[in-house]
Amino acid sequence: MGIGSQSITPSTSPSLTTKGDVLAYDTSTTRLAVGSNGQVLSSDSAEDTGLKWVSVAGGKDIQMTTSAITTADFSTSSADMIDVTNGTLTLSGLTSDKTYTVFTWMSYQMQHTVVSTKYATTSINGVEQTKIQNHTSVARHDLETIHGCETGVTDTTTCICKLRVQSDGSGTYQVRMNNDSAFIISILAIEE
């Protein structure tokens, strides 16, 4: 068996002109220009070379905020549902063209002065959530936790959650913010 040599002539290749360019093939070798920052190379049979640069879909937007409110206590004997003064928390930084599911949790100490029916609820961007009935015994200090959930929150860059309370008109409903414990509000917004 003899040893011979063979001459190899490189085929004419397109010039790679930019950092990140790649060689691809259609009916001949061709230059595929680099994609934009953050793009990845993906196969696509509809493209001449079978390749294209694509943007990678990002994860879902998740935003959260929590606040401990230690202002003066709030009292009311209103038979109508009213906003608790300083019982509001705003979550900023939402993207207006996205749709969110918003959860809110509120924990506070309440006191009432006579046996009566008391209610509390939260509102999320003005939409009142389901009311809950509080304890009705006299002169109790009860820790209350209330939550709300609103789906389809859109066209906004902020989310405003409020604690709202109501008495039956007999006796006072007091939300204790600075005497025994702080009033805690949390908001969680998750892109749908």
C-alpha positions as CSV (number, residue, x, y, z in Angstrom):
1,M,0.0,0.0,0.0
2,G,1.5,3.3,-1.0
3,I,1.3,6.6,0.7
4,G,0.2,9.4,-1.5
5,S,-0.9,13.0,-1.2
6,Q,-4.0,14.8,-2.2
7,S,-4.4,18.4,-2.8
8,I,-7.4,20.0,-0.9
9,T,-8.7,23.3,-2.2
10,P,-10.8,25.2,0.3
11,S,-14.2,26.1,-1.0
12,T,-15.0,29.7,-1.3
13,S,-16.6,30.7,2.1
14,P,-18.4,33.8,2.9
15,S,-16.6,36.3,5.0
16,L,-17.5,36.5,8.7
17,T,-17.5,40.2,9.3
18,T,-18.8,40.7,12.8
19,K,-18.1,39.2,16.2
20,G,-20.7,36.4,16.7
21,D,-21.4,35.7,13.1
22,V,-21.8,32.0,12.3
23,L,-21.6,29.9,9.2
24,A,-24.8,28.3,8.1
25,Y,-25.8,26.3,5.0
26,D,-28.6,26.5,2.5
27,T,-27.6,25.5,-1.0
28,S,-24.2,26.9,-0.2
29,T,-22.3,28.1,2.8
30,T,-23.6,31.4,4.0
31,R,-23.0,33.9,6.7
32,L,-25.7,34.2,9.5
33,A,-25.2,37.6,11.1
34,V,-25.0,37.7,14.9
35,G,-28.3,38.3,16.7
36,S,-29.2,41.0,19.2
37,N,-28.0,41.0,22.8
38,G,-29.9,38.3,24.7
39,Q,-31.0,36.4,21.7
40,V,-30.3,32.7,21.2
41,L,-29.8,30.6,18.0
42,S,-32.8,28.4,17.3
43,S,-33.6,25.9,14.6
44,D,-36.5,26.9,12.3
45,S,-37.2,24.9,9.1
46,A,-39.0,27.8,7.6
47,E,-35.8,29.8,7.4
48,D,-33.4,29.3,4.4
49,T,-30.6,28.2,6.6
50,G,-32.8,26.4,9.1
51,L,-31.5,28.7,11.8
52,K,-32.6,32.1,13.3
53,W,-31.9,34.3,16.2
54,V,-34.8,34.5,18.7
55,S,-35.5,36.4,21.9
56,V,-36.0,34.2,24.9
57,A,-39.3,34.6,26.7
58,G,-38.7,36.0,30.2
59,G,-40.3,34.7,33.4
60,K,-43.4,36.0,35.0
61,D,-43.4,39.4,36.7
62,I,-43.7,39.0,40.5
63,Q,-43.9,42.0,42.8
64,M,-44.4,42.2,46.6
65,T,-44.4,44.7,49.4
66,T,-45.1,44.6,53.1
67,S,-45.6,47.4,55.6
68,A,-46.0,47.6,59.4
69,I,-48.2,50.5,60.2
70,T,-47.8,52.0,63.6
71,T,-49.8,55.2,63.4
72,A,-52.7,56.1,65.8
73,D,-55.4,53.6,66.4
74,F,-58.5,53.8,64.3
75,S,-62.1,53.8,65.8
76,T,-65.5,53.9,64.2
77,S,-69.1,53.2,65.0
78,S,-70.2,53.6,61.4
79,A,-72.8,51.2,60.1
80,D,-71.4,51.6,56.7
81,M,-68.2,50.0,55.4
82,I,-65.4,52.7,55.6
83,D,-61.7,52.8,54.9
84,V,-59.4,52.6,57.9
85,T,-57.4,55.8,58.1
86,N,-53.7,54.9,57.3
87,G,-54.9,51.3,56.5
88,T,-53.7,51.6,52.9
89,L,-50.7,50.1,51.2
90,T,-49.6,50.8,47.6
91,L,-47.5,48.5,45.4
92,S,-45.8,50.4,42.6
93,G,-43.8,49.2,39.7
94,L,-46.4,47.0,37.9
95,T,-46.3,47.0,34.1
96,S,-49.5,48.5,32.7
97,D,-49.7,46.1,29.7
98,K,-49.6,43.0,31.9
99,T,-52.4,41.3,33.8
100,Y,-51.9,40.3,37.4
101,T,-53.5,38.2,40.1
102,V,-53.2,40.3,43.3
103,F,-53.2,38.8,46.8
104,T,-53.4,40.8,50.0
105,W,-53.0,39.8,53.7
106,M,-53.7,42.0,56.6
107,S,-53.1,41.3,60.3
108,Y,-54.2,43.6,63.1
109,Q,-55.6,43.7,66.6
110,M,-59.2,44.8,66.9
111,Q,-61.3,45.8,70.0
112,H,-65.0,46.3,70.3
113,T,-66.8,47.9,73.2
114,V,-70.3,46.2,73.2
115,V,-71.8,43.0,71.9
116,S,-72.4,43.8,68.3
117,T,-71.8,42.6,64.8
118,K,-68.6,43.9,63.2
119,Y,-67.3,43.3,59.7
120,A,-64.0,43.8,58.0
121,T,-62.9,43.4,54.4
122,T,-60.1,44.5,52.0
123,S,-60.3,46.3,48.8
124,I,-57.9,45.8,45.9
125,N,-57.9,48.8,43.4
126,G,-61.4,49.7,44.6
127,V,-62.9,46.2,44.3
128,E,-64.2,45.2,47.7
129,Q,-63.5,41.6,48.7
130,T,-65.7,39.2,50.7
131,K,-66.6,40.6,54.1
132,I,-65.8,38.6,57.2
133,Q,-67.6,38.8,60.5
134,N,-65.5,39.5,63.5
135,H,-66.0,38.3,67.1
136,T,-68.9,39.8,68.9
137,S,-68.0,39.6,72.6
138,V,-67.5,42.6,74.8
139,A,-64.2,44.4,75.3
140,R,-62.0,41.8,73.6
141,H,-58.7,42.3,71.9
142,D,-58.7,39.9,69.1
143,L,-56.0,39.3,66.5
144,E,-57.6,39.3,63.1
145,T,-56.2,38.2,59.8
146,I,-58.0,39.0,56.6
147,H,-57.0,38.4,53.0
148,G,-58.2,39.1,49.5
149,C,-57.5,37.9,46.0
150,E,-58.4,39.7,42.7
151,T,-57.7,38.3,39.3
152,G,-57.4,40.1,36.0
153,V,-55.9,43.3,37.5
154,T,-54.7,45.2,34.4
155,D,-54.1,48.6,32.9
156,T,-52.3,49.9,36.0
157,T,-48.8,50.5,37.3
158,T,-49.9,50.5,41.0
159,C,-52.0,48.3,43.2
160,I,-53.8,49.9,46.2
161,C,-55.0,47.7,49.0
162,K,-57.1,49.0,51.9
163,L,-58.6,47.7,55.1
164,R,-62.3,48.5,55.5
165,V,-64.4,48.0,58.6
166,Q,-68.0,48.4,59.7
167,S,-69.9,48.3,63.0
168,D,-73.6,47.7,63.3
169,G,-73.9,51.2,64.8
170,S,-73.9,50.1,68.4
171,G,-70.5,50.3,69.9
172,T,-67.1,51.1,68.5
173,Y,-64.9,49.1,66.2
174,Q,-61.2,49.9,67.0
175,V,-58.3,48.8,64.9
176,R,-55.3,48.9,67.3
177,M,-52.2,50.0,65.3
178,N,-49.7,51.2,67.9
179,N,-50.8,50.1,71.4
180,D,-50.4,46.3,71.4
181,S,-49.2,45.4,67.9
182,A,-48.5,47.0,64.5
183,F,-51.0,46.6,61.7
184,I,-49.3,44.5,59.0
185,I,-50.3,44.7,55.3
186,S,-48.8,42.7,52.5
187,I,-49.4,42.7,48.8
188,L,-48.3,40.1,46.3
189,A,-48.9,40.6,42.5
190,I,-48.2,37.7,40.1
191,E,-48.4,38.2,36.3
192,E,-51.0,35.9,34.9
